[in-house]
Amino acid sequence: MRNFRRGSSLAALVLASALVALPAGMAGAQALSMTAYKQAVAENLSDNEGLAAFYRTRGFAPIWTGPEESSALRRAALIEALGTAAVHGLPTQRYDLDGLIREMRHVEGEHARGELEVKLSRAFLQYARDLQSGILVPAQTDAGIKREAPRRDPKILLEVLAASDPYQVLQHLAPSSDEYARLLRAKLKLEQTVARGGWGPTVRTAKLEMGMRGGDVVTLRDRLIAMGYLKPTLSAEYDDTLRSAVMRFQESHGLAVDGVAGSGTLSQLNIPAEDRLKAVLVAMERERWLNLPGGLGKRHIMVNLTDFHAEIVDDGKVTFETRSVVGSQESDRRTPEFSDQMEFMVINPSWYVPRSIVVNEYLPLLRQNPGAAGHLEITDQQGRQVNRANGFAQYSASSFPFAMRQPPGPRNALGTVKFMFPNKYNIYLHDTPSKSLFDRTQRTFSHGCVRLSDPHDFAYTLLSRQTSDPVGLFQSKLNTGRETRVNLDQPVPVHLIYRTAFTTVKGEMEYRADVYGRDARIWDALSAAGVVLAGGPS
């Protein structure tokens, strides 16, 4: 076992407060002492089966409070990790570092040692859980977050700690993704910005554009310089250089890139550094929720709902990207967040109208006019078409017994192809005949599913792994006009995520609007859990 880290004041503090070893004495006294220790450990394990199982399998032998050097190393490594928990945006008061240090300094008797042993294990497990897979329970923050955080087995965590270098174990708890590392750097940089007072005065005018001069232009210039979008300059004119900086800002915030600092651009530009720091802390928490033991998948599909794009990622690199439309902002149409496996695509799909749309949107029309929505078939439970002439005025939302289906065709709501990852939320990716919506900057228009701007190229990329002619295969099925299922030889993980703050491969920050208000609710929950903003107010 290696020595304490040189220069670590926390490690030195733990050395100075090392536990007092049991005095040598009679066998009976030692046995009595051990009984008191074991009793205390057992009494404090009843509410955590994983923790209890770990200690039972080792006969309640300590890993923290023993006289061996290995126990001292674990204590030092834990105290050092807890002392730097705020670096990861964790709620430091959860771990009661000061209380643990006091108890280590003043523990008296074997019963107290047993209690301390369990407290140290609990502190380790809480820290490990928070850092590995998140502080919050995702579904408790917003009903649209269906994701389950990947919680690790406490018994296994403790077994790995007991058998390994504790510093290495604690260092490798955080997500290993490049995104998490870049977000962490962005957090530290933003904290420095907040400590300096932010990015300076906000721009108070409504619109600035080429050729303008004056104090508002200078304020815009200085703010862009402080944010890193513009090199230092003394120019007080809205010139080409300033316009290019505005365009870079617009691009990194998902805005229309026109070089004009209008109301939308200025509202984003005036957001304070403290709020951007909150967004980064939320993104770090969300990245912990995605810290899956097996990773995201060598090939996977990533849809960032706030960025309105869908990507195919191979070996960590984006190999295909297309614009997307996601659920509208009405509470019952927001696209949920979850992960699943894409198993197949359907070419020339039928649209089986969801029950909620049938009774809430089409039934009121049918009650007034049985011929309404003529592009849809109305079928009974046996799949037979219903005679519309009989009318529908006698039915309510609860008693309407029929289903509705739109056959394949050029006007089909799903377009020419849908991509299926069967899930209980009835969410999938698909084509659409409404192509004009992809020209919008904010694309929240669907009933919840994700529409793709380039679905054919998306299909070709998916099929390229299983055929030498993906275009020919797809087009041959499409040209039949018949509904055809094409299985993926290898299912592809799909991750529907929601990030208002994320990074580029170069480490530059990008921000998007919180279109569903989810990140605001996550920040409120993090704050309530004890997460604070370093360098400024919470």
N, C-alpha and C positions, 0 to 999 in steps of 0.2 A: 504494500500500500504506500502510495507516494506521500510526500510531506505536504503541509499546508502551503497554499500559495504565498509566495514571498510578497510582502508589501500590502497584504490584505488586513486592514484594520479590524474588519469584522471577524476574520479568523482569529486574529490576536485576542480580540475580546472574548471569544469563546474559549480559547486556551486559558485565559486568565480566570474564567468562570467554570472551569472543568468540574465535573461532578466528583464528589468525594467518594473514593473507593470504599467498599465494605471493609471493616477491620477484620484481620485474621482472628480466629477464635475457635471455640469449640464447635464440633460438627453439629451439635444440637442447636446452637445459636444460629449457625449459618442456615440450617434447614428451616428454622422458624422465620428468619429474615426472608428467605426465598418464598416461603408460603405467603407472607404478607405482601410481597411484591406481586406474586402471581394472582393473588386475590384482587389486588387493586387493578391489575391489567384486565382480568376477567370481568370485573364489575363495570368497567368503562367501555366494553366492546359490544354490549347487547344490541345497539341500534345499527350496527354496520356489519353485515354478514361477511363481506369480503375481508374486512380488517380482522374480524374474529377468526376466520378461516386461516389467515396468514399466521397469526400467533399460535393457534392450536397445532398447526403442522410443525412448528418449531418448538413445541413444549413451552411456549410463552417466553422463550429466551429473548433478551433485548437486542435491538439493533442500534439504539440511540444512547442508552444510559448504562451500558456495560463499561467495565474498566479498560477494555482493549482500545488500542489506537484506532481501529476501524470505526468504533462508535464515536470517538472524538472527531474523526474526519467527516463522518456523516453530519454530526451536529454543526461543524464549521461550514460545510458545504450548504446545508439548509439555511443557516442564518445569513450567509452571504447572498443566497438566491432571494430570500424573503426581503432582504435589505435593498434589493434592486428591482423588486416587483413592479414598482411604478414606471420603470422604463418601458414595460409592456402594456402600460395602461391598466394595470390590475388594481383592485380595491385593497390596498395594503392593510387596512385595519382588520380585514377578515382573518389575517394570520397572527395577529397579536404578537408581533415580534418582541416588543418591549417586555410583555408579560412572560414570554418564553425565556428570555434572557434572565429576568429576575428569578424565575423558578429554578433555572439551572445554577444560578449563583447560591441559592439558599435552600435547595432541596434537603430535607432532613427525614431520615427514616425510609424503610423499604416500601411502605405503603405510598408515600409521597413520590418515591422514585417510579413506582408502577404507574401512578397517575400521570407523571411527566412523560413517561415512555409513550403512553397512548396519545397524549396531547401533541407530541412531536410528530407521531405518525399521522394524526389527523391534519396537522398543519401542512405536512408534506402532501397528503392526498388532496387537500383543498387547493393548494397551489398548483399541483400537477393537473388537476381537473380544469381549473380556470385557464391555465396557460395552454394546455393541449387542445381542449375542445370547447372552451368558452365559459364565460362567467354566468350567462343567462340560459334559461330554457327557452329555445327559440319560439315555440308555439305559444308561450305565455305572453309574449310581447305584442304579437299581432296575429289575428286569425288567418291571415293569408300566408303566414310562414309555416309550411307543413314539414319543414326540415327537422330531423332529429340530430342533435349533436352527437358525435361519435365517442361516447363515454368509454373509458378503459376500465378494465377489471382492477379494483383496488388491490386484490391479492397479488396479481401479476406485477403491478407497479412496485409493490413493496418487495417482492421476490427479486425483481431486477435490481432494485436499489441495494438490497442486501448482498447481492452477488457481484456487484460491479463498482467501478470508480464512481463515487457519488457526484463528483463535480461533472463528470461526463454525462451521467444520467440527467442531472438537473439542467445542464446546458442544452440537451437535446429534447427537452419537453416541448418547446415552442414549435409551431409549424415550420417545416423545412422548405416551404415554397419560396420561390423568388419573389412572388407578390408580397408575402408577409415581410420579407427582409426589406423590400423597397418601401413598404408602408411604414415600417419601423423607422427608417431613415427620414422619411417625410415627417413623421411625428416629431422627431427630435428637432428637425429644422423649423417646424412650425412653432414649437415651444420656444425656441430662441426668438422667433419673430414676435410672438406674443409678449415675451419678456421685454422686448425693445419698444413695445407700444403699438405693434401692428404695422400696417402698410401705409400709414399716414392718413391725411384727411380724405373723406369721401367726395366723390364728384356730385355736385348738387344740381347741375343743369339737366335738361331732359334729353338733349341730343347734341352730339358733336360730330363734325365731319370735315372732310378735306377743305383746306383753305382757311379754316377758322383760327383765331388767335385769342389770347387773353388768359385770365386767371384759371378758368375752368379747364382749358387745354393744358395748362401747366400742372394742375392737380391730377388730371388724367395721366399726363406724362410721368409724373413722379410716382404715382401708384403703380404704373406698369413697370417702371424701373425697379421699385421695391419688390415686386412680385417676380422679377426675373424675365419678363417678356421684352424688355427694351434695355439696350445698353445706355449707360449714363450719357446724357446730352443736355445742353443748355437751350435748345431750340424751344421757343414758345409758340410754334406754329403746328397746326395739324397737317404735317407733311407726309410724304410717302413713307418715311421711316416709322412715324407714329402709326400710320395706317396699317403697315405690315405687322406692327406689334399688336394692334387691336385684332387683326385677323388671326394671329397666333393664339391670342387669348380666346377668341370666339371658337376656334377649332377645338381647343382643349376643354371647352365647357359645353360642347354639343350645341352650339348656337349657329344660326345662319352666318356664314362667313362672307360678309360684304364690306368689311373695313369701316363701317359706320358705327359709331358708339351711340346707338339708340337706347331706348328705355330698357329693353330686354338685356342688352349687353351691360349697361351701366348698373342695373340691379344686381347682376352677378358680380360685377367688378367691385361693388360696394360692400359685398358680404365680408364681415370682419374675419380676421385670421383665427379668432377664437372659434367661430362657427366651422371654419374649414378644419380646424384641429378636432372638433367633435366628430366631423364626418370621417376623418381618418381613424379615430379611435373606434367608431362604429364599424368601419371596414375591417379593422384588425380583428374585432370580435367576430364578424362574419367569416373572415378567413379561418378562424379557429373552428367555426362550425363545419367548415369544409375540409378539415384536417383528417381525412379518412385514412384508416390504417393501410389500405391497399392503394391509396392515391386516387386521383381523379380518373385514371385510365390512360393507357399509352396513347390510344386514340379516344377522344371524347368530344362531345358537343357542348358548347358553352353559350348560353343566352343570357346576356345582361339586360334585364327588363328596363332599366333606366336609360340605357345607352341605345336601345332599339336596334340591336345587331345580334346576329347569330353567327357563331364561328365553329368550324371544325378544326380541332387542334391535334396535331400528330407530334409525339415526342417533344412536347412543350412549345411547339411552334404553330402559329396559325397558318393553315394551308388553304382555308377557304373562309370567306366572310361575306355576309349579305345583310342588307337592311331588313328590319322586322317591324311588324305592327303587333302591339300587345293589348291586353285587356284595357278597357276604358276605366275611367276613374270612379265610376259608380261602384259602391261597395260590393255589389253582387257580381261584378264583371272583372274585377282585378285578377290578373294572372297570378296564381299561387307560386310559391318557391318550394322546389323539392328536387330530388335527383332520382333518376330511374334508368332503365335500359331500353334503347331503341332496338326493336326486334324486326320490324318490316316496314315497307312502304306500300301504299295502295295507289295504283295508277288508274286514272279515270274513276275517282271515288264517288260513291253516293254520299249525300249529306243526310245523316239521320238526325233530325232536328232534336236538340235536347228538350226534355220535358218542360223545363222552366221557360224556354222560348215559346214552345207550343202553347202553353196555357196563359202566359203573360202577354205575348205579343200577337200570336195568330188567332187564338180563340176569340178574343173580342171582335176581330175583323170578321171571322166566320159567322159569328152570331148575327151580325148585321147583314152580311152578304155571303152566302154559301159558296159563291164563286171566287171569293178573295183568295189571294196567294195561289193562283192557278198553276204556278210553276212547281208546286209541291203535290205529291201524292199523299192522300190520307188513307191509312190502312188499318184494318182491325187486327185483333190478336193473332189471327191466322195468316196475316200478311196480305189479305185480299183488299183490293181497292174499295173504298166506301163510296156509295152514290151520294154525291153532294146535294142532289135535289131534295133529299129528305130534310135538309137543314140542320142547324146546330144550336138553335136558340134554347133548346131544352137543357143544354149542358152547362155546368159550372167548371171552374178550374179543378175541383176535386173529383167531379164525376165524368169528365171527358175521357172516353175509353180508347181513343184512337192514337196512333202514332203518325208522324209526318216524315216524308222522305223526299229529297230532291235527287232524281236520277243523274247519272253522269251526263256531262254536256258542257258546252262552252260557257254557260251562265251559272254553272254549279258554284255554290258559295265556297267550296273547297278548291276550286280550280281544277287542275289536272292531276294533282298528286297530294297525298297526305303522308306524313311520317309518324309512325305509331310507336309509342312507348307506353303500353297499356297501364293505366293508373285509375284510381278511384275518383279522380277529379275530372276525368274526361277531357284532359288537355293533350294536345298534340300540335305538331308543326304542319303547316299546309300552304298551298298555293292560294291565290285569290284573284278574281277578275277585277277587283278594285285597285288597280295599279297606281292611281293618282295619289293615294294616301302615302305612298313611300317618299313622295317629294316633300312632305311636311317635316318640320324639325322635331316636334313632339308627336309621337305616333301611338297614341292610346285610343284605339278605335274598335277593337274586337270585343267579342263576348267573353274572352278569356284565353282562347287559343292563340298561338303565335303564327302570324302570317309571314311568309318569306317573299322577298322581292325577286330572288333568283332561284326558284325551287328546282328547276331542271338541272342547273349547274350544281346545286346542292346534292341532288340525287346522283349525278355523274360521279362526284367526288366520293360519295359513300360506296357506290358500286365498283369503283376502280380497284378496290381491294379483292374483288371476287370474280372479275371478268376482264379480259383484255380489250373489250369493246363496250364500255359502259354506256356510251351514247347510243350505239346500235341496239343494245338490249332494251334500254329505256324506251326509245322511239318505237321499237317493234311492238311493245306492249301498248304504248299510247295510241298508235295508229289503228289498233283494233276497235277502239271506242268502247271496249268492254272493261268492266271493273276487274282489275287484276292485282292480286297480292304478290309481292316480290319480297322474299325473306332475306335478311342480312345474314350471311354465313357466320359472321361474328357480331353479336350484339354490341352496340356502342353506348357507353354511359352518356346520359344527358343531364346537364346541371342547369336548372333555371335559377339564376341568382339575381340579386338586387344590390347593386353597388353605386352609391352616389359619389364615392371617391375611389379611384383606382389608378394604377400606374401604367406607364408605357414600359417597353423593354429597356429603355434608356433611363428609367427611374423618374421620369417627369410625371407630375400629378395631373390627373384629369378629374373633372367634377361634373356631375349631372344633377338635374332637379330631382327632388324627392317627390315624385309624381303621386305616390300612394300614401305619403306621410309615414312610411314604415320606419325610416331611419330616425325620424324625430322621436318616435315612440321607443325605439331601441336606446337612443341616448338618454331619454328620461329614465329608463329602467337601469341603465348602467350607472347613471348619477345616483339613483336611489340605492344601488348596491354599494356605493362608495367610491366610484371612479371619479377622479377630479382632474381638472385641467392644470397642468404644470405651467407656471409662468404667468398666470392670469386668473381671473375669476371663473367659477364654475358655471 
